[in-house]
Structure formats: structure tokens, C-alpha cells
Amino acid sequence: MNKILNYLLIISIIIILLLLIKLTYNKRKKTKLKLEKHEIENKKGDYNGKE
């Protein structure tokens, strides 16, 4: 019984860690996409200013 509880605890900790890693990765990806979007908007603004 004790071994089963230990295994469940370890598995749950691993799952929580994986979820945290996924969340932080998604946040980084989202901020990177926002930065790229702003860069594209800035480039469009530069082109509009030159014309």
C-alpha cells in the first residue's frame, strides 16, 4: 500500500511539473508571437511613412 502511494505521489508531481513547463513554454511562445506582430506593424509603419 505504501509503495502504491509513493508511486502515485511521484507520478502526480511529474504531471504537475510537465504542466508547469508547458504553461511557461506557451507563455514564451505567445510573447514571441506578440513581439513579431509588433515588429511587422512597425515595418508597415515605416513603409507608410516613406511613401
N, CA, C, O and CB atoms as a CASP TS submission, in Angstrom:
PFRMAT TS
TARGET T0000
AUTHOR 0000-0000-0000
METHOD Language model
MODEL 1
PARENT N/A
ATOM      1  N   MET     1       0.832  -1.204   0.000  1.00  0.00           N
ATOM      2  CA  MET     1       0.000   0.000   0.000  1.00  0.00           C
ATOM      3  C   MET     1       0.870   1.258   0.000  1.00  0.00           C
ATOM      4  O   MET     1       0.573   2.226  -0.700  1.00  0.00           O
ATOM      5  CB  MET     1      -0.943   0.003   1.221  1.00  0.00           C
ATOM      6  N   ASN     2       1.923   1.237   0.774  1.00  0.00           N
ATOM      7  CA  ASN     2       2.802   2.392   0.857  1.00  0.00           C
ATOM      8  C   ASN     2       3.506   2.651  -0.473  1.00  0.00           C
ATOM      9  O   ASN     2       3.670   3.802  -0.879  1.00  0.00           O
ATOM     10  CB  ASN     2       3.827   2.193   1.964  1.00  0.00           C
ATOM     11  N   LYS     3       3.916   1.591  -1.142  1.00  0.00           N
ATOM     12  CA  LYS     3       4.588   1.747  -2.434  1.00  0.00           C
ATOM     13  C   LYS     3       3.646   2.365  -3.458  1.00  0.00           C
ATOM     14  O   LYS     3       4.049   3.216  -4.251  1.00  0.00           O
ATOM     15  CB  LYS     3       5.106   0.392  -2.943  1.00  0.00           C
ATOM     16  N   ILE     4       2.401   1.933  -3.435  1.00  0.00           N
ATOM     17  CA  ILE     4       1.424   2.473  -4.388  1.00  0.00           C
ATOM     18  C   ILE     4       1.249   3.975  -4.162  1.00  0.00           C
ATOM     19  O   ILE     4       1.196   4.747  -5.120  1.00  0.00           O
ATOM     20  CB  ILE     4       0.058   1.741  -4.252  1.00  0.00           C
ATOM     21  N   LEU     5       1.159   4.384  -2.905  1.00  0.00           N
ATOM     22  CA  LEU     5       1.015   5.812  -2.607  1.00  0.00           C
ATOM     23  C   LEU     5       2.249   6.589  -3.052  1.00  0.00           C
ATOM     24  O   LEU     5       2.135   7.698  -3.574  1.00  0.00           O
ATOM     25  CB  LEU     5       0.772   6.025  -1.105  1.00  0.00           C
ATOM     26  N   ASN     6       3.413   6.012  -2.847  1.00  0.00           N
ATOM     27  CA  ASN     6       4.639   6.671  -3.290  1.00  0.00           C
ATOM     28  C   ASN     6       4.645   6.832  -4.803  1.00  0.00           C
ATOM     29  O   ASN     6       4.999   7.896  -5.310  1.00  0.00           O
ATOM     30  CB  ASN     6       5.873   5.880  -2.836  1.00  0.00           C
ATOM     31  N   TYR     7       4.260   5.795  -5.524  1.00  0.00           N
ATOM     32  CA  TYR     7       4.220   5.879  -6.984  1.00  0.00           C
ATOM     33  C   TYR     7       3.215   6.936  -7.439  1.00  0.00           C
ATOM     34  O   TYR     7       3.496   7.713  -8.352  1.00  0.00           O
ATOM     35  CB  TYR     7       3.864   4.512  -7.591  1.00  0.00           C
ATOM     36  N   LEU     8       2.061   6.961  -6.810  1.00  0.00           N
ATOM     37  CA  LEU     8       1.054   7.963  -7.173  1.00  0.00           C
ATOM     38  C   LEU     8       1.563   9.381  -6.908  1.00  0.00           C
ATOM     39  O   LEU     8       1.332  10.290  -7.705  1.00  0.00           O
ATOM     40  CB  LEU     8      -0.246   7.717  -6.393  1.00  0.00           C
ATOM     41  N   LEU     9       2.244   9.556  -5.803  1.00  0.00           N
ATOM     42  CA  LEU     9       2.798  10.863  -5.472  1.00  0.00           C
ATOM     43  C   LEU     9       3.835  11.291  -6.505  1.00  0.00           C
ATOM     44  O   LEU     9       3.821  12.430  -6.972  1.00  0.00           O
ATOM     45  CB  LEU     9       3.423  10.840  -4.074  1.00  0.00           C
ATOM     46  N   ILE    10       4.723  10.384  -6.856  1.00  0.00           N
ATOM     47  CA  ILE    10       5.759  10.693  -7.845  1.00  0.00           C
ATOM     48  C   ILE    10       5.132  11.009  -9.196  1.00  0.00           C
ATOM     49  O   ILE    10       5.526  11.969  -9.858  1.00  0.00           O
ATOM     50  CB  ILE    10       6.749   9.521  -7.981  1.00  0.00           C
ATOM     51  N   ILE    11       4.166  10.211  -9.602  1.00  0.00           N
ATOM     52  CA  ILE    11       3.512  10.440 -10.896  1.00  0.00           C
ATOM     53  C   ILE    11       2.789  11.786 -10.899  1.00  0.00           C
ATOM     54  O   ILE    11       2.855  12.517 -11.886  1.00  0.00           O
ATOM     55  CB  ILE    11       2.516   9.299 -11.213  1.00  0.00           C
ATOM     56  N   SER    12       2.110  12.116  -9.819  1.00  0.00           N
ATOM     57  CA  SER    12       1.392  13.396  -9.773  1.00  0.00           C
ATOM     58  C   SER    12       2.368  14.573  -9.801  1.00  0.00           C
ATOM     59  O   SER    12       2.091  15.586 -10.444  1.00  0.00           O
ATOM     60  CB  SER    12       0.509  13.471  -8.513  1.00  0.00           C
ATOM     61  N   ILE    13       3.494  14.455  -9.117  1.00  0.00           N
ATOM     62  CA  ILE    13       4.499  15.523  -9.149  1.00  0.00           C
ATOM     63  C   ILE    13       5.042  15.698 -10.559  1.00  0.00           C
ATOM     64  O   ILE    13       5.215  16.826 -11.022  1.00  0.00           O
ATOM     65  CB  ILE    13       5.652  15.217  -8.169  1.00  0.00           C
ATOM     66  N   ILE    14       5.308  14.601 -11.241  1.00  0.00           N
ATOM     67  CA  ILE    14       5.814  14.678 -12.614  1.00  0.00           C
ATOM     68  C   ILE    14       4.788  15.341 -13.523  1.00  0.00           C
ATOM     69  O   ILE    14       5.142  16.174 -14.356  1.00  0.00           O
ATOM     70  CB  ILE    14       6.166  13.275 -13.145  1.00  0.00           C
ATOM     71  N   ILE    15       3.529  14.979 -13.368  1.00  0.00           N
ATOM     72  CA  ILE    15       2.476  15.580 -14.203  1.00  0.00           C
ATOM     73  C   ILE    15       2.376  17.080 -13.937  1.00  0.00           C
ATOM     74  O   ILE    15       2.243  17.866 -14.876  1.00  0.00           O
ATOM     75  CB  ILE    15       1.110  14.898 -13.935  1.00  0.00           C
ATOM     76  N   ILE    16       2.438  17.482 -12.681  1.00  0.00           N
ATOM     77  CA  ILE    16       2.369  18.910 -12.348  1.00  0.00           C
ATOM     78  C   ILE    16       3.554  19.650 -12.953  1.00  0.00           C
ATOM     79  O   ILE    16       3.391  20.743 -13.498  1.00  0.00           O
ATOM     80  CB  ILE    16       2.338  19.116 -10.816  1.00  0.00           C
ATOM     81  N   LEU    17       4.740  19.066 -12.863  1.00  0.00           N
ATOM     82  CA  LEU    17       5.921  19.704 -13.453  1.00  0.00           C
ATOM     83  C   LEU    17       5.772  19.846 -14.960  1.00  0.00           C
ATOM     84  O   LEU    17       6.101  20.890 -15.523  1.00  0.00           O
ATOM     85  CB  LEU    17       7.184  18.902 -13.127  1.00  0.00           C
ATOM     86  N   LEU    18       5.280  18.807 -15.610  1.00  0.00           N
ATOM     87  CA  LEU    18       5.093  18.878 -17.060  1.00  0.00           C
ATOM     88  C   LEU    18       4.088  19.967 -17.432  1.00  0.00           C
ATOM     89  O   LEU    18       4.287  20.689 -18.409  1.00  0.00           O
ATOM     90  CB  LEU    18       4.625  17.522 -17.604  1.00  0.00           C
ATOM     91  N   LEU    19       3.021  20.084 -16.664  1.00  0.00           N
ATOM     92  CA  LEU    19       2.032  21.130 -16.936  1.00  0.00           C
ATOM     93  C   LEU    19       2.631  22.519 -16.752  1.00  0.00           C
ATOM     94  O   LEU    19       2.372  23.421 -17.549  1.00  0.00           O
ATOM     95  CB  LEU    19       0.815  20.961 -16.025  1.00  0.00           C
ATOM     96  N   LEU    20       3.431  22.693 -15.703  1.00  0.00           N
ATOM     97  CA  LEU    20       4.073  23.991 -15.483  1.00  0.00           C
ATOM     98  C   LEU    20       5.024  24.331 -16.622  1.00  0.00           C
ATOM     99  O   LEU    20       5.065  25.470 -17.088  1.00  0.00           O
ATOM    100  CB  LEU    20       4.828  23.996 -14.150  1.00  0.00           C
ATOM    101  N   ILE    21       5.787  23.336 -17.068  1.00  0.00           N
ATOM    102  CA  ILE    21       6.711  23.559 -18.182  1.00  0.00           C
ATOM    103  C   ILE    21       5.934  23.937 -19.434  1.00  0.00           C
ATOM    104  O   ILE    21       6.332  24.842 -20.167  1.00  0.00           O
ATOM    105  CB  ILE    21       7.572  22.303 -18.443  1.00  0.00           C
ATOM    106  N   LYS    22       4.838  23.251 -19.675  1.00  0.00           N
ATOM    107  CA  LYS    22       4.026  23.549 -20.860  1.00  0.00           C
ATOM    108  C   LYS    22       3.456  24.961 -20.789  1.00  0.00           C
ATOM    109  O   LYS    22       3.454  25.683 -21.785  1.00  0.00           O
ATOM    110  CB  LYS    22       2.886  22.526 -21.003  1.00  0.00           C
ATOM    111  N   LEU    23       2.971  25.354 -19.610  1.00  0.00           N
ATOM    112  CA  LEU    23       2.413  26.698 -19.456  1.00  0.00           C
ATOM    113  C   LEU    23       3.463  27.771 -19.710  1.00  0.00           C
ATOM    114  O   LEU    23       3.199  28.742 -20.418  1.00  0.00           O
ATOM    115  CB  LEU    23       1.824  26.870 -18.060  1.00  0.00           C
ATOM    116  N   THR    24       4.651  27.601 -19.136  1.00  0.00           N
ATOM    117  CA  THR    24       5.689  28.611 -19.333  1.00  0.00           C
ATOM    118  C   THR    24       6.136  28.640 -20.786  1.00  0.00           C
ATOM    119  O   THR    24       6.423  29.710 -21.323  1.00  0.00           O
ATOM    120  CB  THR    24       6.888  28.342 -18.414  1.00  0.00           C
ATOM    121  N   TYR    25       6.200  27.475 -21.431  1.00  0.00           N
ATOM    122  CA  TYR    25       6.582  27.431 -22.843  1.00  0.00           C
ATOM    123  C   TYR    25       5.549  28.156 -23.699  1.00  0.00           C
ATOM    124  O   TYR    25       5.903  28.909 -24.606  1.00  0.00           O
ATOM    125  CB  TYR    25       6.740  25.972 -23.317  1.00  0.00           C
ATOM    126  N   ASN    26       4.265  27.925 -23.404  1.00  0.00           N
ATOM    127  CA  ASN    26       3.205  28.592 -24.165  1.00  0.00           C
ATOM    128  C   ASN    26       3.248  30.100 -23.959  1.00  0.00           C
ATOM    129  O   ASN    26       3.014  30.858 -24.900  1.00  0.00           O
ATOM    130  CB  ASN    26       1.831  28.047 -23.761  1.00  0.00           C
ATOM    131  N   LYS    27       3.548  30.549 -22.731  1.00  0.00           N
ATOM    132  CA  LYS    27       3.643  31.986 -22.480  1.00  0.00           C
ATOM    133  C   LYS    27       4.795  32.584 -23.272  1.00  0.00           C
ATOM    134  O   LYS    27       4.657  33.659 -23.856  1.00  0.00           O
ATOM    135  CB  LYS    27       3.826  32.267 -20.979  1.00  0.00           C
ATOM    136  N   ARG    28       5.943  31.887 -23.296  1.00  0.00           N
ATOM    137  CA  ARG    28       7.083  32.391 -24.069  1.00  0.00           C
ATOM    138  C   ARG    28       6.738  32.468 -25.543  1.00  0.00           C
ATOM    139  O   ARG    28       7.060  33.445 -26.219  1.00  0.00           O
ATOM    140  CB  ARG    28       8.315  31.500 -23.863  1.00  0.00           C
ATOM    141  N   LYS    29       6.081  31.429 -26.033  1.00  0.00           N
ATOM    142  CA  LYS    29       5.714  31.393 -27.448  1.00  0.00           C
ATOM    143  C   LYS    29       4.757  32.533 -27.770  1.00  0.00           C
ATOM    144  O   LYS    29       4.875  33.180 -28.811  1.00  0.00           O
ATOM    145  CB  LYS    29       5.077  30.035 -27.813  1.00  0.00           C
ATOM    146  N   LYS    30       3.809  32.773 -26.871  1.00  0.00           N
ATOM    147  CA  LYS    30       2.825  33.836 -27.086  1.00  0.00           C
ATOM    148  C   LYS    30       3.501  35.206 -27.096  1.00  0.00           C
ATOM    149  O   LYS    30       3.192  36.042 -27.945  1.00  0.00           O
ATOM    150  CB  LYS    30       1.735  33.789 -25.998  1.00  0.00           C
ATOM    151  N   THR    31       4.420  35.441 -26.161  1.00  0.00           N
ATOM    152  CA  THR    31       5.102  36.734 -26.133  1.00  0.00           C
ATOM    153  C   THR    31       5.984  36.898 -27.363  1.00  0.00           C
ATOM    154  O   THR    31       6.119  38.002 -27.890  1.00  0.00           O
ATOM    155  CB  THR    31       5.943  36.876 -24.854  1.00  0.00           C
ATOM    156  N   LYS    32       6.583  35.803 -27.823  1.00  0.00           N
ATOM    157  CA  LYS    32       7.405  35.876 -29.032  1.00  0.00           C
ATOM    158  C   LYS    32       6.534  36.246 -30.233  1.00  0.00           C
ATOM    159  O   LYS    32       6.937  37.060 -31.063  1.00  0.00           O
ATOM    160  CB  LYS    32       8.133  34.528 -29.284  1.00  0.00           C
ATOM    161  N   LEU    33       5.349  35.654 -30.327  1.00  0.00           N
ATOM    162  CA  LEU    33       4.441  35.989 -31.421  1.00  0.00           C
ATOM    163  C   LEU    33       4.004  37.448 -31.337  1.00  0.00           C
ATOM    164  O   LEU    33       3.887  38.120 -32.361  1.00  0.00           O
ATOM    165  CB  LEU    33       3.214  35.067 -31.401  1.00  0.00           C
ATOM    166  N   LYS    34       3.760  37.943 -30.115  1.00  0.00           N
ATOM    167  CA  LYS    34       3.374  39.345 -29.963  1.00  0.00           C
ATOM    168  C   LYS    34       4.501  40.259 -30.422  1.00  0.00           C
ATOM    169  O   LYS    34       4.257  41.261 -31.095  1.00  0.00           O
ATOM    170  CB  LYS    34       3.002  39.650 -28.501  1.00  0.00           C
ATOM    171  N   LEU    35       5.749  39.913 -30.057  1.00  0.00           N
ATOM    172  CA  LEU    35       6.885  40.722 -30.479  1.00  0.00           C
ATOM    173  C   LEU    35       6.995  40.741 -31.994  1.00  0.00           C
ATOM    174  O   LEU    35       7.215  41.796 -32.588  1.00  0.00           O
ATOM    175  CB  LEU    35       8.181  40.195 -29.859  1.00  0.00           C
ATOM    176  N   GLU    36       6.842  39.575 -32.626  1.00  0.00           N
ATOM    177  CA  GLU    36       6.914  39.512 -34.084  1.00  0.00           C
ATOM    178  C   GLU    36       5.797  40.339 -34.706  1.00  0.00           C
ATOM    179  O   GLU    36       6.005  41.000 -35.724  1.00  0.00           O
ATOM    180  CB  GLU    36       6.832  38.054 -34.569  1.00  0.00           C
ATOM    181  N   LYS    37       4.625  40.307 -34.106  1.00  0.00           N
ATOM    182  CA  LYS    37       3.495  41.088 -34.621  1.00  0.00           C
ATOM    183  C   LYS    37       3.809  42.580 -34.544  1.00  0.00           C
ATOM    184  O   LYS    37       3.528  43.325 -35.483  1.00  0.00           O
ATOM    185  CB  LYS    37       2.200  40.768 -33.830  1.00  0.00           C
ATOM    186  N   HIS    38       4.390  43.015 -33.426  1.00  0.00           N
ATOM    187  CA  HIS    38       4.742  44.426 -33.288  1.00  0.00           C
ATOM    188  C   HIS    38       5.820  44.819 -34.286  1.00  0.00           C
ATOM    189  O   HIS    38       5.779  45.917 -34.841  1.00  0.00           O
ATOM    190  CB  HIS    38       5.211  44.723 -31.863  1.00  0.00           C
ATOM    191  N   GLU    39       6.790  43.929 -34.521  1.00  0.00           N
ATOM    192  CA  GLU    39       7.835  44.224 -35.496  1.00  0.00           C
ATOM    193  C   GLU    39       7.239  44.386 -36.888  1.00  0.00           C
ATOM    194  O   GLU    39       7.621  45.288 -37.633  1.00  0.00           O
ATOM    195  CB  GLU    39       8.899  43.118 -35.499  1.00  0.00           C
ATOM    196  N   ILE    40       6.304  43.511 -37.233  1.00  0.00           N
ATOM    197  CA  ILE    40       5.664  43.607 -38.550  1.00  0.00           C
ATOM    198  C   ILE    40       4.879  44.912 -38.652  1.00  0.00           C
ATOM    199  O   ILE    40       4.920  45.583 -39.682  1.00  0.00           O
ATOM    200  CB  ILE    40       4.728  42.391 -38.800  1.00  0.00           C
ATOM    201  N   GLU    41       4.164  45.272 -37.583  1.00  0.00           N
ATOM    202  CA  GLU    41       3.407  46.528 -37.596  1.00  0.00           C
ATOM    203  C   GLU    41       4.344  47.723 -37.721  1.00  0.00           C
ATOM    204  O   GLU    41       4.032  48.691 -38.415  1.00  0.00           O
ATOM    205  CB  GLU    41       2.552  46.658 -36.322  1.00  0.00           C
ATOM    206  N   ASN    42       5.498  47.656 -37.047  1.00  0.00           N
ATOM    207  CA  ASN    42       6.463  48.752 -37.139  1.00  0.00           C
ATOM    208  C   ASN    42       7.012  48.869 -38.555  1.00  0.00           C
ATOM    209  O   ASN    42       7.192  49.975 -39.063  1.00  0.00           O
ATOM    210  CB  ASN    42       7.612  48.544 -36.141  1.00  0.00           C
ATOM    211  N   LYS    43       7.278  47.737 -39.190  1.00  0.00           N
ATOM    212  CA  LYS    43       7.775  47.769 -40.565  1.00  0.00           C
ATOM    213  C   LYS    43       6.729  48.366 -41.497  1.00  0.00           C
ATOM    214  O   LYS    43       7.058  49.149 -42.388  1.00  0.00           O
ATOM    215  CB  LYS    43       8.162  46.357 -41.035  1.00  0.00           C
ATOM    216  N   LYS    44       5.469  47.993 -41.290  1.00  0.00           N
ATOM    217  CA  LYS    44       4.398  48.567 -42.110  1.00  0.00           C
ATOM    218  C   LYS    44       4.337  50.072 -41.897  1.00  0.00           C
ATOM    219  O   LYS    44       4.136  50.829 -42.847  1.00  0.00           O
ATOM    220  CB  LYS    44       3.031  47.917 -41.772  1.00  0.00           C
ATOM    221  N   GLY    45       4.510  50.506 -40.658  1.00  0.00           N
ATOM    222  CA  GLY    45       4.503  51.931 -40.355  1.00  0.00           C
ATOM    223  C   GLY    45       5.648  52.648 -41.049  1.00  0.00           C
ATOM    224  O   GLY    45       5.482  53.774 -41.520  1.00  0.00           O
ATOM    225  N   ASP    46       6.819  52.000 -41.118  1.00  0.00           N
ATOM    226  CA  ASP    46       7.964  52.594 -41.808  1.00  0.00           C
ATOM    227  C   ASP    46       7.662  52.756 -43.289  1.00  0.00           C
ATOM    228  O   ASP    46       7.965  53.792 -43.880  1.00  0.00           O
ATOM    229  CB  ASP    46       9.224  51.737 -41.612  1.00  0.00           C
ATOM    230  N   TYR    47       7.074  51.744 -43.880  1.00  0.00           N
ATOM    231  CA  TYR    47       6.763  51.826 -45.311  1.00  0.00           C
ATOM    232  C   TYR    47       5.737  52.922 -45.578  1.00  0.00           C
ATOM    233  O   TYR    47       5.845  53.657 -46.559  1.00  0.00           O
ATOM    234  CB  TYR    47       6.240  50.471 -45.831  1.00  0.00           C
ATOM    235  N   ASN    48       4.756  53.025 -44.712  1.00  0.00           N
ATOM    236  CA  ASN    48       3.733  54.053 -44.904  1.00  0.00           C
ATOM    237  C   ASN    48       4.330  55.450 -44.748  1.00  0.00           C
ATOM    238  O   ASN    48       3.912  56.389 -45.425  1.00  0.00           O
ATOM    239  CB  ASN    48       2.580  53.855 -43.909  1.00  0.00           C
ATOM    240  N   GLY    49       5.295  55.578 -43.863  1.00  0.00           N
ATOM    241  CA  GLY    49       5.920  56.880 -43.660  1.00  0.00           C
ATOM    242  C   GLY    49       6.767  57.307 -44.848  1.00  0.00           C
ATOM    243  O   GLY    49       6.871  58.501 -45.132  1.00  0.00           O
ATOM    244  N   LYS    50       7.378  56.351 -45.549  1.00  0.00           N
ATOM    245  CA  LYS    50       8.255  56.670 -46.682  1.00  0.00           C
ATOM    246  C   LYS    50       7.464  57.035 -47.923  1.00  0.00           C
ATOM    247  O   LYS    50       7.914  57.835 -48.744  1.00  0.00           O
ATOM    248  CB  LYS    50       9.170  55.497 -46.989  1.00  0.00           C
ATOM    249  N   GLU    51       6.274  56.443 -48.058  1.00  0.00           N
ATOM    250  CA  GLU    51       5.507  56.672 -49.284  1.00  0.00           C
ATOM    251  C   GLU    51       4.895  58.050 -49.347  1.00  0.00           C
ATOM    252  O   GLU    51       4.222  58.383 -50.323  1.00  0.00           O
ATOM    253  CB  GLU    51       4.426  55.648 -49.411  1.00  0.00           C
TER
END
